[in-house]
Amino acid sequence: MKKIHTWFLALGLVLGFVLTPVAQANSGPDEMARNATEEVASIVRQDREIRAGNKKKIHTLVEAKILPHFDFERMTRLAMGKNWRDASVAQQSALTEEFKAMLVRTYAASISSIIDYKFEYKPLRMNPGDTEVMVSLEASKSGSPAIPVDYRVEKQVAGWKVYDILVDGVSLISVYRNSFNSEIKKGGMDGLIDTLRRRNQKA
């Protein structure tokens, strides 16, 4: 799980950063990812405060440039699995907000690491009219083997949205689903919400 978590933090930053909604809506998912990757790396290299860990600036950047391009409601629903149906509307809303807050924390903690990696994108397999596709790439840095990364994305009104990331074939959503199931068994739905809330507040 540590490997998946680490790569998600580093690579979850590369999608949807800096493109305007109009530009993103008119771009293919692979083009969007490629352009965003290059732009993000450039921003981080040039901004000394981000590289130095300026929390306020990093969080502002994450909130403004990353979050709008992820479908957190779907990510939370998939991570919850069958338990999602047992949650009330209020609980679903709370779970989505706490899950999003957790990912904001982890993105912010790893944003500077993107400059260490090189990204090689694979040819996109997409048929006309497809609204869900996989964007595949390999990420590598000096002295380490390349690792395959796949983004599951869906075309929505505002453009392509990420709803899962696979690292070496292992789904981020599946990793969190196992963790969430364990927490629900111990303390129920409210127990999971409280656990996520405490971790976010502590951080």
N, C-alpha and C positions, 0 to 999 in steps of 0.2 A: 504494500500500500504506500510506503514511503516513496518509492520510485515513481509511482503514478502521481502521487500528490505533488512531488517536486517538479516533474515535467509539466504537469498541468499549470502550475504557478508560472513557470517560465514561458510556456508556449500559449497559454490562454490569452496572453497580451497581444498576440500578433493580428488578431482579427478585428476588423471594424473600427480601427483607430483613426481619426482624422478625416475620413471621407465624409462629405456632406450627405444627408439623406438622399438627395436627388442623384448624386453621383453613384452612391451605393446601389440605389434601386435600379440604375441602368447598367450596372456592371455585373459580369458573371461572378460566381462565388470564388473561383480561383483567382481571377483578376483582382477582386476586392482584397483577398487575403494577401496576395503578393505585394500589391501597392502599399497596403497598410503595414506590412512587415518592414519594408524598406523605410517608410516614413517614421515609424516608431523608433527603430534603431537610430535613425538620424537625430530625432528629438532627444533621446536619452544621451547620446554621445555629446551633444552640444549643451545640454543643461547640467551644469555642475551641481546645482541644488538637488536635482532629482537623484543624481549619482551619489550625492553625499547623504541622502536619506531624509530630505526635508518632507516630513510627514504631511503637512498641510498641503503643500504643492502636489505631492504624489496623489493624495486622496482626491483633490480637485480634478486632477488629470484623469484618474480612474473613473470618477463619477461622470465626467463630461464626455469622455471619449470612448470608454470601453463598455460601460453598462448598457447603453442604448442598443447595442448590437448582440445582446444575449437574451434569449427567451427564458427568463428565470422562472416564470410560472410553469412552463413545460418541463424545465429541468427539475424543479421541485416535485412536480407530479410524477415524473418518471423515477426519480430517486425514492419516492415514497412507495411506489408500486401499488399493490392492492390496498395498502393502508390509507391511500389518498381518499378512497371512497368512504372510509369510516370517519374521516375528519369532518368537522362542521365547517361551514363557510368561514367563520371567524378563525378557526384553527388553520385552515388552508392559507388564509391571508397572512397569518402570523408566521407560519412555516416558510412561506415564500420570502417574506421580508427578512427573516433571520438567516435563511440560506443565502440570500443575496448579500447581506451584511458580512457573512462569513467569507464569501468569495471576494468581496471588496478588500477585506483585510489581507487575504492571501495574495491577491494581485498586487496590492500596494507593497507588500513585503518583498516582492521578487522582481519588481519592474526593471531594476537596473541590470538584471542578469541577461536580458535579451541581447545586449551588445556582444555577449560572449559566443553567440551561436550563428551558424550559417544555415540557411534554409534552401532546400532543393525541392521544388514542387513537381509532382507527378502529373502526367496528362490527365485532364478531367474527363471522367466518363459520365456523360450527360446527354440524354435524349431531349428533343424538342418537347416542351411542355412539362418537363420534370419540375416538381416543386420541392423535392427533397433529394439531396445529393451528398456525396462524400468528397471532401477536399483532402487530398493526401499529400504528404510531404515527408522529407527526412530532415531531421535537425541534428547538427553535429557541432562540436567544438574541438579545438586542438587537443590531441592526446586521448580523445574518447571516440568510440565507434558511433556511427550514425544510428539514430533511433527513429523508427517509423511513427508518424503521428497522423491521425485521421480526424477530421472535423465533420460531424454530422450537422448539416445546415438545412434550413427550411426557408423557402421564399415566401415572404409575407408582404403586406402592403408597403411597409417602410423599407423593404429590401431583404437581404439574406440575414437570417438570425441563427446563431449557433445554439444547439441544444444538447450536444454531447461531444466529448473528446475522447478518442481512443489512443492510448500510448502502448506501443508494442502489442496491439490487439486487445488490450484491457480497457474496458469502458469506465470512464470517470463516474458515470451515473451508477453503474453496478457497484463500484467501490462504496459510494455513499449509501446506496440502498442497503447493503449489508450492515453498515454502521447504524443507519436509522432503524432498521428492524430490531437490532440489538437493544437500542435505547427504548423503543416502544415496548418491548417485552419486559423491560425492567420497570419503567415508570409510566407507560401509557403515552397517549398523544401529547398531553400537557407536559409530561416528563421530558419528552424530546424537545418541545418548544423551550422549556426552562433551561435545558442543558445547552442548547444553541445560544440562547439569550445570555446565559452566564459567561460562556466562552467569548462572546462578542463584547460584552461589557468589560470583562477582565482584560481583553486585548486593548 
